[in-house]
């Protein structure tokens, strides 16, 4: 399982970029909620350890367990529905052997690894109707379980990841064109229907998701109610100006210090960075995320096989899409979704699972040189 690698082939650039972004997260969490900084540091240390260990394991050997990964993923997601712990109106957490974690974060990694091997073994059948249908069914099972928590935002992210998986797996452009031709009009019609006052599509359990969409498209009407967090986050970022108000500043006018943003250490951590480190700090985070995603895509391009391509592209897409949505929410360019900013937001499951993903990408990069 362990192989002999030449150290010069190790992608230190990707590892350094990832660690740098995570360190920024530790600093930001320490300002947003000082009591949680120690736990974030512990999650960082454990995540880096797993990243380094996984990067040295031959991914092609680990992928032989792809069906076990799939079944474990389903089992964990079912456990959330049956015995999960409620937090913030959603049932997304489980506790096993005293460890509390969020299976939907691990589901992203499991889905990427499963389909990397599944498609690699049957790539000659990828463009057949039967095989595409099978892939969709296998993806739908965990996706529906995540949605039922309810967790629409993570469901959207894993759907985007699945699209990248199928594209990098080699699906035909004709199939892509057909899906877009049907999917885009269907999405527009769906959005129109759910915006109607007497809509019956979204039930009471998921009504908060609809309210977030409605408040986004009616910002002035809901600025002091449903959209107040995004209004204040934009205010915080703007008040930071070029270089920010300073780390852990004592300014009374600080949006962070006045606790105008709930859970600012998680979904709205970018607002804290924008206020304390200004435009420079916000751009640094965006550039680091962009460079990490690009580096993952470059590894995917050089990968020795389809499985490696899917792993690297899938992880790069996971980080890129999630960061884009998170920052879009904080800057009020997208409806509020409740997604963490990868490597930056407080949340040990998200942090550790992201490092695990990068570990697999690093190993794919090492294998590139073994052709």
N, C-alpha and C positions, 0 to 999 in steps of 0.2 A: 504493500500500500504506500509506504514511504519510498521515494525515489531519490537518486543522487542528482542534484541540480547544481549548476554552476551559478555562483553568487552574482556574477555580472549580468545574468539574465533576469534577476529579480527586479520587479517594477517598483523601485524605491520611490519614484515620483508619485505614483498612485497612493502608496502607503503614507507618505509624508503629507500629501494633500488632505487625505482622510483624517489623519491624526490632528493636523492643524485646525480643520473645521471643528472637530470634536472638542479641542481645547477651547476654542472660542465659545462653544456651547457651555462648557464648564464655567467659564467666566461669566457668561450671560445669566445662567441659572443662579449663580452665586449672588448676583445683583437682584434678580427677580424674586428669589425665595432662598435666602442664605441657609436655612435649615436643611435644604435638599442638596446643597452642593457636595457634601461628603458622599452621599449616595450616588450622585452623578459621577464623581471621581471613581468610585468603586466599580460602577457599570462600565466606565471608560477602560479601566485597567483589565477587567474581565473580557471586555470586547476585543481589545488589542491582543490579548493572549490568545483568544480563539481565532482571531484573524491570522495571526502568525502560524499557529498550529495547522489550521485548515489549508493555508497557502502551500504547505509542504506535503499534503496528502494528494495522491493521484486522484483527481476528480473522476476519471473514467472508471476507477474501481468503486468509488463511493456511489456512483450513479447506478451500479448494478442493484442497489437496494431501492430503486425508484418506486416500486409498487409498495414497499413497506413505508416509504416516505408518504406516499399518497394516502394509505390507510391510516397512518398515525395522524396526518393532517385532518382527515375527516373525523377521527375519533376525538381529537382535541376540540374541534369546532362543535361537535355534537355535545360534548361536555359543557361547553359554554351555554348552550340552550337549556340543558337539563339542570346543571348545578352551578352555573356561573354566578359571579357576584355582580350586583348592580352598582353602577357608578355613573352619576350624571345623567340618569334617565335611560341608560343603555346597559345591557348585560353582556360585558365583553371580557370579563376576567375569570380565571380559574386558579385554584390553589392546589398544587400537587407537592406532597412531601414538604409542606411548609413554604413553598416558593409560589408567590403570586405573580402571574404573568398574563399577557394578552395574546392568545393563539392567533388572532387575525394578523398580527405582525409577522409571526413565523409562517403563516399561510402563504405570504408572498414568496418567501424563499422556497418553501416546499413545492409550490406550483411551478416555479421556474425550473427547479431541478428535475421534477417529474417529467415535464414536457420536453426538457432538453434530451433526456434519454429516450422517451417515448417516440419523439419525432425522429431522432437519430437512428433508431432501430427500424423505422418504417418510412423513411423519407421518400422512397420511390413511390409510395401510395399517397403522398401528402395531398395531391391535387384531385383525388377521387372524392366523389360525393360521400361515399360511405365513411372514409377516413376523416374527412372534415367534420362530418356529423358526430363521429365518435369522440373527436377532440372537444367539440362543443359540449357534449354531454358530460365528459369527464371534467371539464372546466366548470360547468354549471353547478355541479354538486357542491363543491366548496364555496363557490360564489354565492349561491342561495343561502347557505348556512351563515356566511358572513353578513349578508343583507338582513337576515332574520334577527340579528342581535338587538336592535337594528344598528347597522353601520354602513350607511349608504356611501360615505366618502371613501372608505377602504374598498368597498365593492367597485366603485368607479375606477380606482387606481389599479386593482387587479384586472379589471376588464381592459384597461389600456395596456397593461403589461402583457396580457394574453394576445392582444393585437400585434404587439412587437414580436412576441414569440413566434406567432404564425408567419409574420412577414420575414423574419430572419431565418425561419425554418425552410423557406423557399416556396411559399404559397404563390400561385399564379396571379399575375396582374389582372387577369380577366375575373378571377374570383374577387379580388380586392375591389375592382370597379363595380362589380355587381352588388357587393355588400354596401358600398358607399351610395350607390344609386337608390337602394332601398332604405338604408339606415338613416341618411340625412333627412329625407322628407318625413320619415316616421318619427324622428326625434323632434322635428319642428312641430308636427301635429300633436305629439304627446305634450310638449311644453305648452302649446296653445290650450289644450283640453284641461290640463291641471290648473291653469291660471283662471279658469272660469269659476265664479262664485259657488255654483252648485255641483262642482265636480265630485265624482264618486270613485275615482281611480285610486287615490291615496286615502287609506283608512285613518282612524283616529290615532292609532299607535305610531304612525309615521307623519303625523300632522306637523310636528315641529320642523321636519325637513321642508315641507311645503311653505311653511311660514318664513323660513330663511330665504327661499327663492322669491317669495312675494315681497319681502322687505328689501331685497336687493334691487328689484325692478321698480320699487317705490321708495327710494332712499329718503326723500324729504318727509314723507308721511311717517316713516318708521324710524327716523334718525334718533329719537329719544326713547325708543322701546326696543324692538327686535334688532335694530342695527346699531345700537349704541356702542357695542364693543369695537366694531369696525370704524365707527366715526372717531372714537378716542384713539384707536391705534394709528390712524392716519394723522391725527393731531400730534401724537407722540413722535412719529417719524419726522414730520415737518418741523417740529420744535427743535429737533437735533441739529438742523441746518447742516453745515459742512463737516464739522469735526465733533459735534455732539456736546452734551452738557457735562460729560465726564463720568467716569465709572463710580457707581454708588454715590452720586451727587446728593446734596441735601436741599436742592431747590424746592421751594414750596409749589412752584408752578409745574413741577414734574408730574406727568400723567401717571407714571409708574409709582411714584411715592404716594400719590393720592389714592391708589388702588382703584382707578377708574376702569381697569381692564381685569376681568376675572381670569384666573388660571393663566396669568401672563408668562409663567415659566414653561408652559407647554405650547399650545397652539399659537399664541401671540408673542413668542419669544423674539421674533424679528422686530417687533415694535420697541422692545426694550433695547435691542442693539441699535436701532435707528435713533432713538432718543439719546442714548448715552455716548454713542460713537459716531453719530451723524451719518452723512452721505458716504463718507469714506468707509466707515465700518459696515454699512449696509451693502455697499458695492463689493467689499472684500468677501462677504459671505456669498453673494451671488456669483462672483467670479470663481470662488473655490468650488461651489456646487457645479457650475458649468464645466470647469476643468476636470472634475472627477467623472462627470457623465461622459465627456468627450474621451477621456482616457479609457474608460470602460468600452466605449464604442470602437476605439482603436484596437484594443485587445480582441474584441469580437471579430474585427476585420482580419486580424492575423491568426485567429484560432486554427488549430490543426484539424478540427472536425466540426460538424454541425452542432453537436452537443456543447462544445466550448463556445461557439458563436452565440448560441441561445442563452447560455449562462451569463456571459459578459454583457451582451446587449440587454438582457432582461434586468440585470442588476442596475445597469446604467440608466435604463428607462425608469425603473422603480424610484431611484434617487432623484432623477430629473423631473419626472411628473409630479412626485410628491412635493418637492421643493417649489415647483412652479405654482401648484395649487395653493400651498401654504402661504407663499408670499403674495399671491394674487388675492387671497382672502384678507390678509393683514393690510394690504394697500387698497382694499375695497374695489378690486377689479373683478372679483368673483364672489358668489354667495358664500356665506359662512359654512364650512364643511367639517371642521374639527379634526384636521389632519396635523400631525406634528411635522416640524422641520427636521429632515434627516440629520443625525449627528449633533444637532444643536438643541432641540427641544428636550425638556426633561421627560424621561420615560425610559426605563431600563430595558424593557422588551424591545422597543423600537431601536434603541441605541445598539444593543448587543446583536440583534438580528441584522442590522445594517452592516456591522463589522463582519459578521459571518458571511454575508453576501460578498463583501470586498475580498475576504479570504479566498473564496472560490474564484473570483476574477483574477487574483494574483497567481493562483495555481494554473489557471488557463493561460495566463501570460508566460509562465515558466514552460508550459508544454508547447507553446508556439515555437520555441527554439529547439524542440526535440524532434522536428520533422526529419 
